[in-house]
Amino acid sequence: MNPVLDPIDISAFRTLVVVYDLGSFSAAAHRLEVNQSTISYTVERLRKAFQDPLFVRQGNGIAATERCDGLVQWARGMVEEIEGLATPAEFDPVAAAGTVTISCNHHERQTVMPEFVTRLRAAAPKVKLALIEAAGHGDTQLRQNMCDIVIGPVGIVGENHYRRRLLADEYVCVMDAAHPLARGRISLSAYSKAEHIFVTYSGEWRPLYIEVLKAKGIALQPAVTLPTHDCLERIIPGSTLVASVPRQLARTFRRGLHVAPLPLRVPISIDMYWSARTARSGLHKWVRNLLAETAKASSGRPSSTDDPGGK
């Protein structure tokens, strides 16, 4: 027995993980809503228990030691598993209370979230919902417990993460109804010469079709670059611009815009990710099933089975 380990509890390991993820004692204190001295005291106890500095000064910040890297990897999974086991499995949506935070982007907020919010409020009126912007950081947000669920065309890997397919989509072209390309089938040559709008989520995301075209030796040069899709349907009318967007999103645009197939098929898989922390939670299981049912209804296509299968 090591008496130095006796005072080390799950709270200490949770603190270690947060400091590691944020790279700052003060940021960890803010996230955990405690004084910075509490963080320092906890890390000092861990240092003595594991006979390692864990964090060392590096410039204006801190860097984790090799021992700390391994300890955090183990502690993250352990904390998530224990928190999952401690969450009641039984769930009554009418009586349930709590907050679920979902990370997603404009596509999911336009295509899935309106109906999902309606269904959630009707079935579980006391459950609160918070949506945050993913913008290419969904994996980090999930790992740092900034959200409970990530939705989007992203690939999050790790033994403590689960995945479920929500819907299958594909890119289409959207343009003004008077655009010359709206008169018939669009050739790859004509498409490559068009004036394109790129949506990059403030430079954090490259649309999937860009890499497919690049593999064919086609490098598009955008005429307009936007941070999100939210103003596309107001910019396109009356212009010669062409936007390549997911079909499900295009369906939400105002009438009068012309939607045509992309000259090559680029599929999009919209998936849902979560971690071991919420895997056994009755509330989160129910919310994930509701999301899957809503996505199925919005797409008109069958969704995958309830087996997560992505761990």
Backbone hydrogen bonds in HBPLUS format (Angstrom, degrees):
<---DONOR---> <-ACCEPTOR-->    atom                        ^
c    i                          cat <-CA-CA->   ^        H-A-AA   ^      H-
h    n   atom  resd res      DA  || num        DHA   H-A  angle D-A-AA Bond
n    s   type  num  typ     dist DA aas  dist angle  dist       angle   num
A0005-LEU N   A0002-ASN O   2.98 MM   3  5.65 150.6  2.06 119.7 127.3     1
A0006-ASP N   A0003-PRO O   3.25 MM   3  5.28 146.6  2.37  98.2 107.5     2
A0008-ILE N   A0005-LEU O   3.00 MM   3  5.38 156.5  2.05 116.9 124.5     3
A0012-ALA N   A0009-ASP O   3.08 MM   3  5.43 125.5  2.39 104.5 117.3     4
A0013-PHE N   A0009-ASP O   3.30 MM   4  6.75 157.1  2.35 150.5 156.4     5
A0014-ARG N   A0010-ILE O   2.88 MM   4  6.09 151.0  1.96 146.9 155.5     6
A0015-THR N   A0011-SER O   2.98 MM   4  6.19 155.4  2.04 144.6 150.7     7
A0016-LEU N   A0012-ALA O   2.98 MM   4  6.27 155.3  2.04 145.6 152.4     8
A0017-VAL N   A0013-PHE O   3.05 MM   4  6.30 159.7  2.10 148.7 152.5     9
A0018-VAL N   A0014-ARG O   3.10 MM   4  6.37 159.5  2.14 149.5 154.8    10
A0019-VAL N   A0015-THR O   2.95 MM   4  6.18 166.7  1.97 158.4 161.6    11
A0020-TYR N   A0016-LEU O   2.99 MM   4  6.13 160.1  2.04 148.1 154.1    12
A0021-ASP N   A0017-VAL O   2.90 MM   4  6.12 160.8  1.94 150.1 154.9    13
A0022-LEU N   A0018-VAL O   2.96 MM   4  6.06 162.0  1.99 152.5 157.0    14
A0023-GLY N   A0019-VAL O   2.73 MM   4  5.49 133.4  1.94 141.6 153.1    15
A0028-ALA N   A0024-SER O   3.12 MM   4  6.14 151.3  2.20 133.9 141.7    16
A0029-ALA N   A0025-PHE O   2.92 MM   4  6.17 151.4  2.01 145.6 153.6    17
A0030-HIS N   A0026-SER O   3.02 MM   4  6.31 153.4  2.09 145.2 151.9    18
A0031-ARG N   A0027-ALA O   2.94 MM   4  6.19 158.3  1.98 146.8 152.7    19
A0032-LEU N   A0028-ALA O   2.89 MM   4  6.04 161.4  1.93 151.6 156.3    20
A0033-GLU N   A0029-ALA O   2.83 MM   4  5.67 110.6  2.31 133.3 149.1    21
A0034-VAL N   A0029-ALA O   2.97 MM   5  5.05 160.9  2.01 141.2 147.1    22
A0033-GLU N   A0030-HIS O   3.32 MM   3  4.96 147.7  2.44  91.1 100.3    23
A0038-THR N   A0035-ASN O   3.02 MM   3  5.33 134.3  2.24 103.2 115.0    24
A0040-SER N   A0036-GLN O   2.98 MM   4  6.31 163.8  2.00 154.2 158.2    25
A0041-TYR N   A0037-SER O   2.92 MM   4  6.05 159.1  1.97 144.8 150.3    26
A0042-THR N   A0038-THR O   3.04 MM   4  6.19 157.9  2.09 144.0 149.6    27
A0043-VAL N   A0039-ILE O   2.96 MM   4  6.20 165.7  1.98 157.6 161.0    28
A0044-GLU N   A0040-SER O   2.96 MM   4  6.10 153.0  2.03 145.4 153.3    29
A0045-ARG N   A0041-TYR O   3.06 MM   4  6.34 151.9  2.14 144.5 151.3    30
A0046-LEU N   A0042-THR O   3.09 MM   4  6.40 154.7  2.15 146.3 153.2    31
A0047-ARG N   A0043-VAL O   2.84 MM   4  6.10 149.2  1.93 146.8 155.9    32
A0048-LYS N   A0044-GLU O   3.07 MM   4  6.35 158.1  2.12 149.6 153.6    33
A0049-ALA N   A0045-ARG O   2.97 MM   4  6.18 157.1  2.03 145.8 152.7    34
A0050-PHE N   A0046-LEU O   2.96 MM   4  6.05 157.3  2.01 150.5 154.9    35
A0051-GLN N   A0047-ARG O   2.74 MM   4  5.44 109.4  2.24 135.6 150.7    36
A0052-ASP N   A0047-ARG O   3.20 MM   5  5.18 148.7  2.30 132.2 140.9    37
A0055-PHE N   A0053-PRO O   2.56 MM   2  5.50 145.6  1.67 110.6  98.8    38
A0065-THR N   A0054-LEU O   2.83 MM  11  5.14 155.1  1.89 137.5 139.5    39
A0056-VAL N   A0063-ALA O   2.86 MM   7  5.37 160.8  1.90 151.8 157.3    40
A0063-ALA N   A0056-VAL O   2.78 MM   7  5.37 155.0  1.84 153.9 162.6    41
A0058-GLN N   A0061-GLY O   2.90 MM   3  5.31 169.6  1.91 133.3 132.2    42
A0061-GLY N   A0058-GLN O   3.04 MM   3  5.31 157.6  2.09 129.9 129.5    43
A0069-ASP N   A0065-THR O   2.99 MM   4  6.36 153.6  2.06 151.2 157.9    44
A0070-GLY N   A0066-GLU O   3.33 MM   4  6.66 162.6  2.36 150.5 152.2    45
A0071-LEU N   A0067-ARG O   3.03 MM   4  6.24 157.4  2.08 146.3 153.3    46
A0072-VAL N   A0068-CYS O   2.84 MM   4  5.95 164.4  1.86 159.7 162.4    47
A0073-GLN N   A0069-ASP O   3.15 MM   4  6.34 158.5  2.20 145.1 150.9    48
A0074-TRP N   A0070-GLY O   3.24 MM   4  6.49 156.7  2.30 144.4 149.7    49
A0075-ALA N   A0071-LEU O   2.79 MM   4  5.97 164.6  1.81 151.7 157.1    50
A0076-ARG N   A0072-VAL O   2.83 MM   4  5.82 162.6  1.86 155.0 157.2    51
A0078-MET N   A0074-TRP O   3.08 MM   4  6.30 161.8  2.12 151.9 157.7    52
A0079-VAL N   A0075-ALA O   2.85 MM   4  5.96 170.3  1.86 157.7 159.4    53
A0080-GLU N   A0076-ARG O   3.09 MM   4  6.22 166.5  2.10 149.5 153.5    54
A0081-GLU N   A0077-GLY O   2.97 MM   4  6.08 157.7  2.02 147.4 153.6    55
A0082-ILE N   A0078-MET O   2.99 MM   4  6.18 165.7  2.01 153.8 157.2    56
A0083-GLU N   A0079-VAL O   2.92 MM   4  6.06 164.5  1.94 152.2 156.9    57
A0084-GLY N   A0080-GLU O   2.94 MM   4  6.03 149.5  2.04 140.3 149.1    58
A0085-LEU N   A0081-GLU O   2.93 MM   4  6.19 153.9  2.00 147.3 154.2    59
A0086-ALA N   A0082-ILE O   2.93 MM   4  6.12 143.4  2.07 144.9 155.0    60
A0087-THR N   A0084-GLY O   3.31 MM   3  5.37 152.2  2.39  99.3 107.3    61
A0282-GLY N   A0088-PRO O   3.33 MM 194  6.38 162.4  2.37 147.2 145.4    62
A0095-ALA N   A0092-ASP O   3.13 MM   3  5.59 123.2  2.47 110.6 123.5    63
A0096-ALA N   A0092-ASP O   2.87 MM   4  5.73 134.1  2.08 155.4 169.7    64
A0128-LYS N   A0098-GLY O   2.73 MM  30  6.05 167.4  1.75 165.7 165.9    65
A0100-VAL N   A0128-LYS O   2.88 MM  28  6.34 155.9  1.94 156.8 161.4    66
A0130-ALA N   A0100-VAL O   2.94 MM  30  6.23 160.5  1.98 152.9 153.3    67
A0148-ASP N   A0101-THR O   2.77 MM  47  5.30 166.4  1.79 141.0 145.8    68
A0149-ILE N   A0101-THR O   3.23 MM  48  6.62 148.9  2.33 154.1 159.4    69
A0102-ILE N   A0130-ALA O   2.82 MM  28  6.27 157.0  1.87 164.4 171.5    70
A0132-ILE N   A0102-ILE O   2.95 MM  30  6.29 157.9  2.00 150.0 154.0    71
A0103-SER N   A0149-ILE O   2.79 MM  46  6.16 168.5  1.81 161.0 163.7    72
A0151-ILE N   A0103-SER O   2.88 MM  48  6.24 161.4  1.91 171.6 177.3    73
A0104-CYS N   A0132-ILE O   3.09 MM  28  6.50 159.3  2.14 172.7 173.1    74
A0134-ALA N   A0104-CYS O   2.96 MM  30  4.90 145.1  2.08 126.6 129.3    75
A0109-ARG N   A0105-ASN O   3.00 MM   4  6.24 159.2  2.04 156.0 162.5    76
A0110-GLN N   A0106-HIS O   2.91 MM   4  6.00 143.9  2.04 151.2 158.9    77
A0111-THR N   A0107-HIS O   3.02 MM   4  6.13 153.5  2.10 146.4 154.0    78
A0112-VAL N   A0108-GLU O   2.97 MM   4  5.31 157.5  2.02 133.1 140.5    79
A0113-MET N   A0108-GLU O   3.05 MM   5  6.31 165.1  2.07 159.4 162.5    80
A0116-PHE N   A0112-VAL O   3.09 MM   4  6.14 158.1  2.14 152.1 158.0    81
A0117-VAL N   A0113-MET O   2.80 MM   4  5.81 168.0  1.82 158.8 159.5    82
A0118-THR N   A0114-PRO O   3.28 MM   4  6.49 158.7  2.32 141.5 147.1    83
A0119-ARG N   A0115-GLU O   3.00 MM   4  6.26 164.2  2.03 153.1 156.6    84
A0120-LEU N   A0116-PHE O   2.79 MM   4  5.95 161.9  1.82 155.1 160.9    85
A0121-ARG N   A0117-VAL O   2.94 MM   4  6.03 169.0  1.95 152.6 155.0    86
A0122-ALA N   A0118-THR O   3.13 MM   4  6.25 151.4  2.21 142.7 150.6    87
A0123-ALA N   A0119-ARG O   3.03 MM   4  6.14 158.2  2.08 149.9 155.0    88
A0124-ALA N   A0120-LEU O   2.76 MM   4  5.56 161.2  1.80 153.1 159.1    89
A0127-VAL N   A0124-ALA O   3.12 MM   3  5.64 159.3  2.17 118.2 124.5    90
A0137-HIS N   A0134-ALA O   2.79 MM   3  5.30 164.0  1.82 123.4 129.0    91
A0141-GLN N   A0137-HIS O   2.92 MM   4  6.16 165.1  1.94 160.8 165.7    92
A0142-LEU N   A0138-GLY O   2.93 MM   4  6.07 153.9  2.00 147.5 153.8    93
A0143-ARG N   A0139-ASP O   2.99 MM   4  6.14 159.9  2.03 144.2 150.2    94
A0144-GLN N   A0140-THR O   2.89 MM   4  6.01 152.1  1.97 151.0 157.9    95
A0146-MET N   A0141-GLN O   2.78 MM   5  4.87 149.3  1.87 158.4 159.8    96
A0145-ASN N   A0142-LEU O   3.19 MM   3  5.09 161.9  2.22 104.5 107.6    97
A0150-VAL N   A0273-TYR O   2.99 MM 123  5.08 156.5  2.04 138.1 144.6    98
A0273-TYR N   A0150-VAL O   2.80 MM 123  5.08 156.6  1.86 150.3 157.6    99
A0152-GLY N   A0271-ASP O   3.00 MM 119  5.49 155.9  2.06 150.2 158.0   100
A0271-ASP N   A0152-GLY O   3.08 MM 119  5.49 166.1  2.10 129.4 127.4   101
A0161-HIS N   A0158-GLY O   3.14 MM   3  5.43 160.4  2.18 118.1 117.9   102
A0276-ALA N   A0160-ASN O   2.97 MM 116  5.39 131.0  2.22 150.3 152.1   103
A0162-TYR N   A0274-TRP O   2.78 MM 112  5.37 162.5  1.81 160.8 162.8   104
A0274-TRP N   A0162-TYR O   3.17 MM 112  5.37 149.6  2.26 134.5 140.6   105
A0164-ARG N   A0272-MET O   2.88 MM 108  5.17 141.7  2.02 145.9 156.0   106
A0272-MET N   A0164-ARG O   2.80 MM 108  5.17 158.6  1.84 150.6 158.1   107
A0166-LEU N   A0270-ILE O   2.89 MM 104  5.66 155.1  1.95 150.3 156.7   108
A0167-LEU N   A0270-ILE O   3.22 MM 103  5.36 158.8  2.27 142.1 147.4   109
A0270-ILE N   A0167-LEU O   2.98 MM 103  5.36 164.5  2.00 172.2 173.1   110
A0169-ASP N   A0268-ILE O   2.76 MM  99  4.81 166.2  1.78 154.9 156.5   111
A0268-ILE N   A0169-ASP O   2.68 MM  99  4.81 157.9  1.73 135.1 130.4   112
A0247-ARG N   A0170-GLU O   2.79 MM  77  5.80 149.8  1.88 162.5 167.0   113
A0171-TYR N   A0266-VAL O   3.23 MM  95  5.85 152.9  2.31 148.6 155.0   114
A0172-VAL N   A0245-VAL O   2.81 MM  73  5.61 155.3  1.87 156.2 160.7   115
A0245-VAL N   A0172-VAL O   2.94 MM  73  5.61 144.4  2.07 157.1 163.1   116
A0173-CYS N   A0260-ALA O   2.73 MM  87  5.13 170.2  1.74 165.3 166.0   117
A0260-ALA N   A0173-CYS O   2.91 MM  87  5.13 158.9  1.95 144.3 151.3   118
A0174-VAL N   A0243-ALA O   2.77 MM  69  5.20 151.6  1.85 153.3 162.3   119
A0243-ALA N   A0174-VAL O   3.01 MM  69  5.20 169.5  2.03 151.4 154.7   120
A0175-MET N   A0258-HIS O   2.95 MM  83  5.26 153.0  2.02 147.0 155.4   121
A0258-HIS N   A0175-MET O   2.72 MM  83  5.26 159.9  1.76 162.7 164.6   122
A0179-HIS N   A0176-ASP O   2.98 MM   3  5.30 164.8  2.01 116.1 119.8   123
A0182-ALA N   A0179-HIS O   2.90 MM   3  5.35 160.2  1.94 117.3 123.9   124
A0183-ARG N   A0180-PRO O   3.45 MM   3  5.99 160.5  2.49 116.3 116.8   125
A0191-TYR N   A0187-SER O   2.93 MM   4  6.11 159.5  1.97 150.5 156.9   126
A0192-SER N   A0188-LEU O   2.97 MM   4  6.09 158.6  2.02 144.0 149.2   127
A0193-LYS N   A0189-SER O   3.27 MM   4  6.49 134.5  2.49 138.6 149.5   128
A0193-LYS N   A0190-ALA O   3.24 MM   3  5.26 134.4  2.46  95.3 107.3   129
A0194-ALA N   A0191-TYR O   3.16 MM   3  5.30 158.5  2.21 106.1 112.7   130
A0242-VAL N   A0195-GLU O   2.78 MM  47  6.03 144.9  1.90 157.3 166.7   131
A0223-ALA N   A0196-HIS O   2.81 MM  27  5.46 151.4  1.89 143.0 152.1   132
A0224-VAL N   A0196-HIS O   3.26 MM  28  6.65 157.7  2.31 153.5 155.7   133
A0197-ILE N   A0242-VAL O   2.92 MM  45  6.05 144.9  2.04 152.8 151.0   134
A0198-PHE N   A0224-VAL O   2.87 MM  26  6.34 159.8  1.91 157.7 163.1   135
A0226-LEU N   A0198-PHE O   2.76 MM  28  6.13 165.2  1.78 164.4 169.3   136
A0200-THR N   A0226-LEU O   3.06 MM  26  6.44 159.7  2.10 173.4 173.0   137
A0204-GLU N   A0200-THR O   3.02 MM   4  6.12 113.6  2.48 146.2 159.6   138
A0205-TRP N   A0200-THR O   2.93 MM   5  4.85 135.3  2.13 146.6 145.2   139
A0201-TYR N   A0227-PRO O   2.83 MM  26  4.31 108.7  2.34 114.3 127.5   140
A0204-GLU N   A0201-TYR O   3.11 MM   3  5.46 161.1  2.15 110.5 116.5   141
A0210-ILE N   A0207-PRO O   3.10 MM   3  5.69 149.8  2.19 115.5 123.6   142
A0213-LEU N   A0209-TYR O   2.98 MM   4  6.17 161.7  2.02 150.3 154.5   143
A0214-LYS N   A0210-ILE O   2.89 MM   4  6.06 153.5  1.97 143.9 152.3   144
A0215-ALA N   A0211-GLU O   3.02 MM   4  6.20 148.2  2.13 142.4 149.2   145
A0216-LYS N   A0213-LEU O   2.92 MM   3  5.12 138.8  2.09 101.6 114.1   146
A0218-ILE N   A0213-LEU O   2.93 MM   5  5.12 163.6  1.96 141.8 137.9   147
A0217-GLY N   A0214-LYS O   2.95 MM   3  4.98 159.2  1.99 108.1 111.7   148
A0232-LEU N   A0229-HIS O   3.14 MM   3  5.47 168.6  2.15 120.1 123.7   149
A0234-ARG N   A0231-CYS O   3.08 MM   3  5.41 152.2  2.16 108.9 117.6   150
A0235-ILE N   A0231-CYS O   3.11 MM   4  6.34 133.0  2.34 147.9 161.3   151
A0235-ILE N   A0232-LEU O   3.01 MM   3  5.17 135.9  2.21 103.0 115.6   152
A0236-ILE N   A0232-LEU O   3.03 MM   4  6.11 165.6  2.05 170.9 171.1   153
A0239-SER N   A0236-ILE O   2.95 MM   3  5.44 156.3  2.01 148.7 147.2   154
A0249-LEU N   A0246-PRO O   3.07 MM   3  5.36 123.7  2.40 103.2 117.1   155
A0250-ALA N   A0246-PRO O   3.02 MM   4  6.35 157.4  2.07 152.8 159.9   156
A0251-ARG N   A0247-ARG O   3.07 MM   4  6.39 142.0  2.22 149.7 159.2   157
A0252-THR N   A0249-LEU O   2.94 MM   3  5.46 152.2  2.02 113.3 121.7   158
A0253-PHE N   A0250-ALA O   3.13 MM   3  5.40 161.3  2.17 109.9 115.7   159
A0278-THR N   A0275-SER O   3.24 MM   3  6.00 146.4  2.36 117.5 122.8   160
A0281-SER N   A0278-THR O   3.24 MM   3  5.18 150.5  2.33 101.3 110.1   161
A0285-LYS N   A0281-SER O   2.88 MM   4  6.02 157.3  1.93 152.1 158.8   162
A0286-TRP N   A0282-GLY O   3.08 MM   4  6.16 162.0  2.11 145.1 149.9   163
A0287-VAL N   A0283-LEU O   2.96 MM   4  6.22 158.8  2.00 149.7 155.9   164
A0288-ARG N   A0284-HIS O   2.87 MM   4  6.00 160.3  1.91 147.1 152.3   165
A0289-ASN N   A0285-LYS O   3.00 MM   4  6.24 158.3  2.05 149.2 154.9   166
A0290-LEU N   A0286-TRP O   2.93 MM   4  6.16 153.8  1.99 146.8 154.6   167
A0291-LEU N   A0287-VAL O   2.87 MM   4  6.14 153.3  1.94 148.8 156.0   168
A0292-ALA N   A0288-ARG O   2.99 MM   4  6.26 157.5  2.04 146.7 152.4   169
A0293-GLU N   A0289-ASN O   2.93 MM   4  6.17 159.9  1.97 150.2 155.4   170
A0294-THR N   A0290-LEU O   2.93 MM   4  6.06 157.9  1.97 146.8 153.0   171
A0295-ALA N   A0291-LEU O   2.88 MM   4  6.07 160.6  1.91 150.9 156.2   172
A0296-LYS N   A0292-ALA O   2.99 MM   4  6.13 156.1  2.04 145.2 151.7   173
A0297-ALA N   A0293-GLU O   3.03 MM   4  6.28 157.1  2.09 144.9 150.8   174
A0298-SER N   A0294-THR O   2.90 MM   4  6.12 152.9  1.97 148.7 156.4   175
A0299-SER N   A0295-ALA O   3.01 MM   4  6.10 145.6  2.13 145.8 153.6   176
A0300-GLY N   A0296-LYS O   2.97 MM   4  5.89 141.1  2.13 143.2 152.8   177
